[in-house]
Amino acid sequence: MAKRLVLFLILLSLLPITAIQSANAVEPKRIAIAYEVGGRGDNGINDLAAKGLERAIKKHNISRLDVREQITDGTLGDRITRVRFLARNKYQLIICVGAAYADTVRRISNEFPNTQFAIIDDESVAMTNVSNLSFATHEGIYLAGAALAARSKSGKIGFIGEKTDPTAAKYLSVFAKGAMAGNSKVKVSSKLLDTDVEGEIKAQVNSGVDQIYSIWSKSDEVISNIATLNRPATPILISGLLPEQYFLNFSAGKKNQYLVVQKRFDLAVEQIIAAEVADKNILEILDGKKGIYGHRYNLKNGGVTVKVVSGQPLPARVQSISTNLKAGRIKNILGS
């Protein structure tokens, strides 16, 4: 009888511990990601974002049952419907890939203030539950300008962008400043186009340009035309911007490339998931007056990179410019 009483008391003493352990069981994080048009397999922004997702899943042992992936058809209505669906279904973190989601995130984050949102490659959503994960692309383009100017044998380099791209004029100015830093005697030919890409490339090549930086992302017209005009005696190299210019990833075009500037969508996705798993947020002040929070990726923190595709590494002068950019010693890149 005494033994039974002792056993009963032992079992009774264990009950509260079991109850406490059950109450403190960690709920798995439910994470969703809304891709741009095309989803995985685009060789561009979606694939790069998915790469970060895969690393986070593996690193943090996240069950795929707790991950939801959505693909938009590109319309505002579809974006809103899909992101609202994710919020209603209690996903704690909803990641939207690309600046085209800005209006959607602004609306849905207001409807669901207890849900954490992140938007990749944008810095315009002023909500305290939104992490704007943006990129200092201008730093990479400045460095690219310096590198092309230093590498050019003719002392003539070119820039091609889309006339309808609101960032094109800004990046052209940044590129020209970087080029002058790399070689003060370099000549920069530039054009912002809506049509006749072939004609502009021929004009630049005929003028002696041997290095062209392009942010034209509508098609592979720039790189294909340069490939056609390339000659062993007078090589012309193209440089560009990833992940938007997905066609730069194709191996067939890499022999005509010098370097690429890359925005690390994968790093942004991986880090925002890591923060969510750790019950933290990424909400640094990006614009205190407007109330915009998140994180700006740049050359220093590795969120923007400049990678040589073919040829020699960046020369010492350009590496010095890179060091100064990372240290913040080069001012007014975007200003006059």
Secondary structure, DSSP 8 states (H G I E B T S, - for coil): -HHHHHHHHHHHHHHHHHHHHHHT------EEEEE-TT-TTSSSHHHHHHHHHHHHHHHTT--GGGEEEEE--S-HHHHHHHHHHHHHTT-SEEEEESGGGHHHHHHHHHH-TTSEEEEET------TTEEEEEE-HHHHHHHHHHHHHHH-SSSEEEEEEETT-TTHHHHHHHHHHHHHHH-TT-EEEEEEESS-HHHHHHHHHHTT--EEEE---S-SHHHHHHHHH-BTTB--EEEEEETT-GGGGSHHHHTTEEEEEEE-HHHHHHHHHHHHHTT----EEEETTTTEEEEEE-TTTTSEEEEE-SSS---HHHHHHHHHHHTT-S--SS--
